[in-house]
Amino acid sequence: MDSSPVGVVVHVRTPDAGVLSAAILERGGIATPTTDGRLRITGIPVASVDATASAIGVEIHDLTTGRADLEDVFLELTRGKATIR
């Protein structure tokens, strides 16, 4: 898995959000639907999001990057490190 810089979020608009979300998850990223109809993706770089969509035949209408908020950064840094004691 290649990772994106901490604090970077990818925004994607696609008519196949469910299909792309599942593929992003398989590649170690997290895709969360937003209220404006986009997916907010963290954990993988924008080039991997684009390549993933292309590989599975998902149409992309908009693909941009931005800065994650503090909660996104915390979740990305601690993802997979929690243990139940």
N, CA, C and O atoms as CSV, one atom per row, in Angstrom:
chain,resi,resn,atom,element,x,y,z
A,1,MET,N,N,0.851,-1.184,0.000
A,1,MET,CA,C,0.000,0.000,0.000
A,1,MET,C,C,0.888,1.235,0.000
A,1,MET,O,O,1.797,1.349,0.822
A,2,ASP,N,N,0.636,2.136,-0.896
A,2,ASP,CA,C,1.334,3.411,-0.850
A,2,ASP,C,C,0.463,4.361,-0.054
A,2,ASP,O,O,-0.764,4.295,-0.135
A,3,SER,N,N,1.071,5.226,0.698
A,3,SER,CA,C,0.264,6.088,1.547
A,3,SER,C,C,0.390,7.534,1.112
A,3,SER,O,O,1.411,7.964,0.576
A,4,SER,N,N,-0.679,8.265,1.361
A,4,SER,CA,C,-0.670,9.689,1.050
A,4,SER,C,C,-0.057,10.425,2.224
A,4,SER,O,O,-0.015,9.897,3.335
A,5,PRO,N,N,0.419,11.639,1.990
A,5,PRO,CA,C,0.927,12.426,3.100
A,5,PRO,C,C,-0.178,12.642,4.135
A,5,PRO,O,O,-1.342,12.837,3.785
A,6,VAL,N,N,0.199,12.605,5.399
A,6,VAL,CA,C,-0.778,12.817,6.462
A,6,VAL,C,C,-1.403,14.189,6.276
A,6,VAL,O,O,-0.707,15.175,6.033
A,7,GLY,N,N,-2.714,14.241,6.392
A,7,GLY,CA,C,-3.415,15.507,6.270
A,7,GLY,C,C,-3.952,15.780,4.885
A,7,GLY,O,O,-4.591,16.809,4.666
A,8,VAL,N,N,-3.704,14.873,3.933
A,8,VAL,CA,C,-4.217,15.067,2.577
A,8,VAL,C,C,-5.482,14.237,2.416
A,8,VAL,O,O,-5.527,13.069,2.802
A,9,VAL,N,N,-6.485,14.843,1.852
A,9,VAL,CA,C,-7.743,14.160,1.581
A,9,VAL,C,C,-8.057,14.327,0.098
A,9,VAL,O,O,-7.804,15.379,-0.490
A,10,VAL,N,N,-8.614,13.271,-0.497
A,10,VAL,CA,C,-8.992,13.289,-1.908
A,10,VAL,C,C,-10.517,13.340,-1.972
A,10,VAL,O,O,-11.202,12.583,-1.285
A,11,HIS,N,N,-11.036,14.233,-2.797
A,11,HIS,CA,C,-12.484,14.349,-2.999
A,11,HIS,C,C,-12.809,13.854,-4.403
A,11,HIS,O,O,-12.180,14.269,-5.376
A,12,VAL,N,N,-13.795,12.964,-4.501
A,12,VAL,CA,C,-14.160,12.361,-5.785
A,12,VAL,C,C,-15.669,12.453,-5.974
A,12,VAL,O,O,-16.443,12.186,-5.055
A,13,ARG,N,N,-16.066,12.832,-7.168
A,13,ARG,CA,C,-17.478,12.776,-7.546
A,13,ARG,C,C,-17.597,11.714,-8.641
A,13,ARG,O,O,-16.935,11.801,-9.675
A,14,THR,N,N,-18.448,10.712,-8.400
A,14,THR,CA,C,-18.630,9.600,-9.323
A,14,THR,C,C,-20.049,9.056,-9.202
A,14,THR,O,O,-20.629,9.088,-8.116
A,15,PRO,N,N,-20.617,8.556,-10.300
A,15,PRO,CA,C,-21.929,7.928,-10.196
A,15,PRO,C,C,-21.864,6.519,-9.591
A,15,PRO,O,O,-22.899,5.928,-9.284
A,16,ASP,N,N,-20.656,5.986,-9.423
A,16,ASP,CA,C,-20.461,4.636,-8.890
A,16,ASP,C,C,-19.737,4.663,-7.545
A,16,ASP,O,O,-18.739,3.968,-7.356
A,17,ALA,N,N,-20.243,5.461,-6.625
A,17,ALA,CA,C,-19.576,5.663,-5.339
A,17,ALA,C,C,-19.404,4.367,-4.550
A,17,ALA,O,O,-18.354,4.155,-3.944
A,18,GLY,N,N,-20.395,3.516,-4.546
A,18,GLY,CA,C,-20.306,2.257,-3.793
A,18,GLY,C,C,-19.219,1.342,-4.315
A,18,GLY,O,O,-18.478,0.740,-3.537
A,19,VAL,N,N,-19.124,1.237,-5.615
A,19,VAL,CA,C,-18.111,0.387,-6.245
A,19,VAL,C,C,-16.714,0.936,-5.955
A,19,VAL,O,O,-15.810,0.183,-5.591
A,20,LEU,N,N,-16.541,2.252,-6.120
A,20,LEU,CA,C,-15.240,2.860,-5.860
A,20,LEU,C,C,-14.882,2.771,-4.380
A,20,LEU,O,O,-13.724,2.517,-4.050
A,21,SER,N,N,-15.833,2.971,-3.491
A,21,SER,CA,C,-15.583,2.870,-2.048
A,21,SER,C,C,-15.038,1.494,-1.683
A,21,SER,O,O,-14.078,1.386,-0.920
A,22,ALA,N,N,-15.648,0.449,-2.223
A,22,ALA,CA,C,-15.198,-0.916,-1.931
A,22,ALA,C,C,-13.775,-1.145,-2.436
A,22,ALA,O,O,-12.966,-1.771,-1.750
A,23,ALA,N,N,-13.469,-0.648,-3.616
A,23,ALA,CA,C,-12.124,-0.819,-4.185
A,23,ALA,C,C,-11.083,-0.036,-3.391
A,23,ALA,O,O,-9.964,-0.510,-3.198
A,24,ILE,N,N,-11.445,1.156,-2.933
A,24,ILE,CA,C,-10.537,1.970,-2.120
A,24,ILE,C,C,-10.244,1.252,-0.805
A,24,ILE,O,O,-9.098,1.222,-0.358
A,25,LEU,N,N,-11.262,0.680,-0.190
A,25,LEU,CA,C,-11.094,-0.059,1.062
A,25,LEU,C,C,-10.145,-1.242,0.874
A,25,LEU,O,O,-9.295,-1.495,1.727
A,26,GLU,N,N,-10.286,-1.965,-0.236
A,26,GLU,CA,C,-9.409,-3.099,-0.534
A,26,GLU,C,C,-7.949,-2.668,-0.657
A,26,GLU,O,O,-7.045,-3.469,-0.419
A,27,ARG,N,N,-7.718,-1.427,-1.023
A,27,ARG,CA,C,-6.362,-0.912,-1.211
A,27,ARG,C,C,-5.833,-0.175,0.025
A,27,ARG,O,O,-4.764,0.435,-0.014
A,28,GLY,N,N,-6.587,-0.240,1.109
A,28,GLY,CA,C,-6.119,0.330,2.364
A,28,GLY,C,C,-6.563,1.742,2.641
A,28,GLY,O,O,-6.141,2.331,3.637
A,29,GLY,N,N,-7.401,2.308,1.794
A,29,GLY,CA,C,-7.901,3.657,2.014
A,29,GLY,C,C,-9.255,3.637,2.699
A,29,GLY,O,O,-9.849,2.580,2.914
A,30,ILE,N,N,-9.723,4.812,3.033
A,30,ILE,CA,C,-11.050,4.972,3.637
A,30,ILE,C,C,-11.832,5.944,2.772
A,30,ILE,O,O,-11.366,7.052,2.506
A,31,ALA,N,N,-13.015,5.542,2.333
A,31,ALA,CA,C,-13.883,6.398,1.521
A,31,ALA,C,C,-15.171,6.653,2.294
A,31,ALA,O,O,-15.882,5.720,2.669
A,32,THR,N,N,-15.457,7.921,2.523
A,32,THR,CA,C,-16.638,8.315,3.280
A,32,THR,C,C,-17.510,9.210,2.416
A,32,THR,O,O,-17.023,10.210,1.889
A,33,PRO,N,N,-18.794,8.876,2.253
A,33,PRO,CA,C,-19.686,9.758,1.490
A,33,PRO,C,C,-19.874,11.092,2.216
A,33,PRO,O,O,-19.925,11.136,3.445
A,34,THR,N,N,-19.975,12.167,1.450
A,34,THR,CA,C,-20.211,13.490,2.027
A,34,THR,C,C,-21.621,13.940,1.691
A,34,THR,O,O,-22.285,13.345,0.842
A,35,THR,N,N,-22.071,14.976,2.348
A,35,THR,CA,C,-23.433,15.459,2.128
A,35,THR,C,C,-23.620,16.096,0.755
A,35,THR,O,O,-24.750,16.248,0.292
A,36,ASP,N,N,-22.521,16.470,0.100
A,36,ASP,CA,C,-22.652,17.083,-1.226
A,36,ASP,C,C,-22.502,16.066,-2.365
A,36,ASP,O,O,-22.344,16.451,-3.524
A,37,GLY,N,N,-22.552,14.765,-2.036
A,37,GLY,CA,C,-22.543,13.735,-3.064
A,37,GLY,C,C,-21.164,13.258,-3.499
A,37,GLY,O,O,-21.049,12.472,-4.439
A,38,ARG,N,N,-20.127,13.723,-2.830
A,38,ARG,CA,C,-18.781,13.269,-3.172
A,38,ARG,C,C,-18.328,12.183,-2.198
A,38,ARG,O,O,-18.984,11.919,-1.190
A,39,LEU,N,N,-17.194,11.561,-2.520
A,39,LEU,CA,C,-16.513,10.682,-1.586
A,39,LEU,C,C,-15.314,11.435,-1.038
A,39,LEU,O,O,-14.615,12.126,-1.780
A,40,ARG,N,N,-15.080,11.305,0.238
A,40,ARG,CA,C,-13.905,11.885,0.899
A,40,ARG,C,C,-12.983,10.708,1.199
A,40,ARG,O,O,-13.332,9.830,1.988
A,41,ILE,N,N,-11.806,10.688,0.571
A,41,ILE,CA,C,-10.911,9.538,0.649
A,41,ILE,C,C,-9.619,9.926,1.357
A,41,ILE,O,O,-8.994,10.938,1.039
A,42,THR,N,N,-9.234,9.095,2.326
A,42,THR,CA,C,-7.961,9.269,3.013
A,42,THR,C,C,-7.223,7.938,3.006
A,42,THR,O,O,-7.824,6.877,2.835
A,43,GLY,N,N,-5.910,8.014,3.195
A,43,GLY,CA,C,-5.117,6.797,3.318
A,43,GLY,C,C,-4.393,6.363,2.061
A,43,GLY,O,O,-3.470,5.552,2.137
A,44,ILE,N,N,-4.784,6.877,0.908
A,44,ILE,CA,C,-4.057,6.589,-0.330
A,44,ILE,C,C,-3.965,7.879,-1.152
A,44,ILE,O,O,-4.840,8.741,-1.066
A,45,PRO,N,N,-2.903,8.003,-1.945
A,45,PRO,CA,C,-2.714,9.241,-2.705
A,45,PRO,C,C,-3.671,9.376,-3.882
A,45,PRO,O,O,-4.258,8.396,-4.339
A,46,VAL,N,N,-3.815,10.589,-4.356
A,46,VAL,CA,C,-4.737,10.887,-5.452
A,46,VAL,C,C,-4.429,10.050,-6.696
A,46,VAL,O,O,-5.353,9.618,-7.386
A,47,ALA,N,N,-3.166,9.818,-6.991
A,47,ALA,CA,C,-2.817,9.013,-8.174
A,47,ALA,C,C,-3.355,7.588,-8.042
A,47,ALA,O,O,-3.780,6.995,-9.033
A,48,SER,N,N,-3.340,7.036,-6.827
A,48,SER,CA,C,-3.872,5.693,-6.607
A,48,SER,C,C,-5.391,5.660,-6.713
A,48,SER,O,O,-5.964,4.680,-7.190
A,49,VAL,N,N,-6.037,6.725,-6.269
A,49,VAL,CA,C,-7.496,6.810,-6.404
A,49,VAL,C,C,-7.863,6.809,-7.886
A,49,VAL,O,O,-8.756,6.074,-8.310
A,50,ASP,N,N,-7.177,7.628,-8.665
A,50,ASP,CA,C,-7.424,7.710,-10.108
A,50,ASP,C,C,-7.143,6.374,-10.789
A,50,ASP,O,O,-7.938,5.920,-11.612
A,51,ALA,N,N,-6.024,5.746,-10.453
A,51,ALA,CA,C,-5.661,4.464,-11.058
A,51,ALA,C,C,-6.662,3.374,-10.681
A,51,ALA,O,O,-7.006,2.530,-11.508
A,52,THR,N,N,-7.122,3.395,-9.446
A,52,THR,CA,C,-8.107,2.418,-8.997
A,52,THR,C,C,-9.409,2.559,-9.780
A,52,THR,O,O,-9.962,1.572,-10.266
A,53,ALA,N,N,-9.889,3.784,-9.897
A,53,ALA,CA,C,-11.122,4.032,-10.650
A,53,ALA,C,C,-10.974,3.566,-12.088
A,53,ALA,O,O,-11.879,2.935,-12.636
A,54,SER,N,N,-9.856,3.868,-12.691
A,54,SER,CA,C,-9.605,3.474,-14.078
A,54,SER,C,C,-9.565,1.947,-14.214
A,54,SER,O,O,-10.141,1.388,-15.147
A,55,ALA,N,N,-8.887,1.283,-13.284
A,55,ALA,CA,C,-8.736,-0.171,-13.349
A,55,ALA,C,C,-10.061,-0.911,-13.233
A,55,ALA,O,O,-10.237,-1.971,-13.833
A,56,ILE,N,N,-10.995,-0.357,-12.462
A,56,ILE,CA,C,-12.286,-1.036,-12.279
A,56,ILE,C,C,-13.382,-0.457,-13.170
A,56,ILE,O,O,-14.534,-0.884,-13.098
A,57,GLY,N,N,-13.024,0.511,-14.008
A,57,GLY,CA,C,-13.985,1.073,-14.960
A,57,GLY,C,C,-14.991,2.033,-14.364
A,57,GLY,O,O,-16.100,2.167,-14.882
A,58,VAL,N,N,-14.625,2.708,-13.278
A,58,VAL,CA,C,-15.523,3.669,-12.639
A,58,VAL,C,C,-15.267,5.055,-13.229
A,58,VAL,O,O,-14.127,5.517,-13.290
A,59,GLU,N,N,-16.330,5.699,-13.655
A,59,GLU,CA,C,-16.259,7.042,-14.226
A,59,GLU,C,C,-16.067,8.081,-13.122
A,59,GLU,O,O,-16.756,8.050,-12.102
A,60,ILE,N,N,-15.130,8.995,-13.335
A,60,ILE,CA,C,-14.857,10.073,-12.386
A,60,ILE,C,C,-15.315,11.391,-13.001
A,60,ILE,O,O,-14.934,11.717,-14.125
A,61,HIS,N,N,-16.125,12.148,-12.272
A,61,HIS,CA,C,-16.584,13.451,-12.746
A,61,HIS,C,C,-15.772,14.594,-12.160
A,61,HIS,O,O,-15.683,15.664,-12.761
A,62,ASP,N,N,-15.176,14.376,-10.989
A,62,ASP,CA,C,-14.386,15.408,-10.329
A,62,ASP,C,C,-13.413,14.716,-9.384
A,62,ASP,O,O,-13.796,13.796,-8.663
A,63,LEU,N,N,-12.151,15.154,-9.384
A,63,LEU,CA,C,-11.123,14.568,-8.534
A,63,LEU,C,C,-10.207,15.689,-8.063
A,63,LEU,O,O,-9.472,16.275,-8.858
A,64,THR,N,N,-10.254,15.987,-6.761
A,64,THR,CA,C,-9.447,17.077,-6.213
A,64,THR,C,C,-8.813,16.637,-4.891
A,64,THR,O,O,-9.223,15.647,-4.285
A,65,THR,N,N,-7.821,17.384,-4.469
A,65,THR,CA,C,-7.210,17.134,-3.163
A,65,THR,C,C,-7.391,18.353,-2.281
A,65,THR,O,O,-7.606,19.465,-2.763
A,66,GLY,N,N,-7.301,18.129,-1.006
A,66,GLY,CA,C,-7.410,19.210,-0.040
A,66,GLY,C,C,-6.740,18.796,1.248
A,66,GLY,O,O,-6.113,17.740,1.332
A,67,ARG,N,N,-6.880,19.630,2.233
A,67,ARG,CA,C,-6.306,19.355,3.550
A,67,ARG,C,C,-7.374,18.728,4.440
A,67,ARG,O,O,-8.527,19.159,4.450
A,68,ALA,N,N,-6.975,17.722,5.172
A,68,ALA,CA,C,-7.881,17.072,6.113
A,68,ALA,C,C,-7.985,17.908,7.383
A,68,ALA,O,O,-7.083,18.680,7.710
A,69,ASP,N,N,-9.096,17.742,8.093
A,69,ASP,CA,C,-9.215,18.421,9.376
A,69,ASP,C,C,-8.522,17.587,10.454
A,69,ASP,O,O,-8.070,16.474,10.182
A,70,LEU,N,N,-8.440,18.103,11.637
A,70,LEU,CA,C,-7.711,17.459,12.720
A,70,LEU,C,C,-8.228,16.050,13.008
A,70,LEU,O,O,-7.437,15.143,13.266
A,71,GLU,N,N,-9.529,15.861,12.967
A,71,GLU,CA,C,-10.094,14.532,13.220
A,71,GLU,C,C,-9.632,13.539,12.169
A,71,GLU,O,O,-9.282,12.409,12.508
A,72,ASP,N,N,-9.622,13.935,10.888
A,72,ASP,CA,C,-9.152,13.053,9.818
A,72,ASP,C,C,-7.696,12.652,10.039
A,72,ASP,O,O,-7.334,11.487,9.872
A,73,VAL,N,N,-6.874,13.610,10.409
A,73,VAL,CA,C,-5.453,13.334,10.640
A,73,VAL,C,C,-5.290,12.341,11.789
A,73,VAL,O,O,-4.521,11.387,11.677
A,74,PHE,N,N,-6.003,12.558,12.885
A,74,PHE,CA,C,-5.928,11.653,14.032
A,74,PHE,C,C,-6.345,10.239,13.635
A,74,PHE,O,O,-5.650,9.275,13.955
A,75,LEU,N,N,-7.465,10.110,12.945
A,75,LEU,CA,C,-7.946,8.784,12.544
A,75,LEU,C,C,-6.971,8.098,11.606
A,75,LEU,O,O,-6.760,6.890,11.713
A,76,GLU,N,N,-6.370,8.847,10.686
A,76,GLU,CA,C,-5.405,8.259,9.764
A,76,GLU,C,C,-4.152,7.792,10.502
A,76,GLU,O,O,-3.623,6.720,10.210
A,77,LEU,N,N,-3.679,8.584,11.446
A,77,LEU,CA,C,-2.472,8.232,12.191
A,77,LEU,C,C,-2.685,7.034,13.112
A,77,LEU,O,O,-1.752,6.265,13.343
A,78,THR,N,N,-3.888,6.862,13.640
A,78,THR,CA,C,-4.149,5.803,14.595
A,78,THR,C,C,-4.860,4.600,13.981
A,78,THR,O,O,-5.108,3.619,14.681
A,79,ARG,N,N,-5.186,4.649,12.717
A,79,ARG,CA,C,-5.912,3.541,12.059
A,79,ARG,C,C,-5.114,2.254,12.177
A,79,ARG,O,O,-3.925,2.212,11.862
A,80,GLY,N,N,-5.782,1.213,12.634
A,80,GLY,CA,C,-5.169,-0.104,12.729
A,80,GLY,C,C,-4.240,-0.290,13.918
A,80,GLY,O,O,-3.632,-1.352,14.056
A,81,LYS,N,N,-4.116,0.702,14.770
A,81,LYS,CA,C,-3.199,0.603,15.906
A,81,LYS,C,C,-3.914,0.371,17.231
A,81,LYS,O,O,-3.270,0.181,18.262
A,82,ALA,N,N,-5.225,0.386,17.205
A,82,ALA,CA,C,-5.979,0.202,18.456
A,82,ALA,C,C,-6.025,-1.265,18.820
A,82,ALA,O,O,-6.163,-2.129,17.954
A,83,THR,N,N,-5.908,-1.538,20.095
A,83,THR,CA,C,-6.057,-2.894,20.595
A,83,THR,C,C,-6.983,-2.868,21.789
A,83,THR,O,O,-6.988,-1.911,22.563
A,84,ILE,N,N,-7.754,-3.903,21.933
A,84,ILE,CA,C,-8.656,-4.017,23.072
A,84,ILE,C,C,-7.923,-4.782,24.164
A,84,ILE,O,O,-7.371,-5.854,23.917
A,85,ARG,N,N,-7.919,-4.241,25.340
A,85,ARG,CA,C,-7.221,-4.891,26.459
A,85,ARG,C,C,-8.196,-5.344,27.493
A,85,ARG,O,O,-7.798,-5.912,28.509
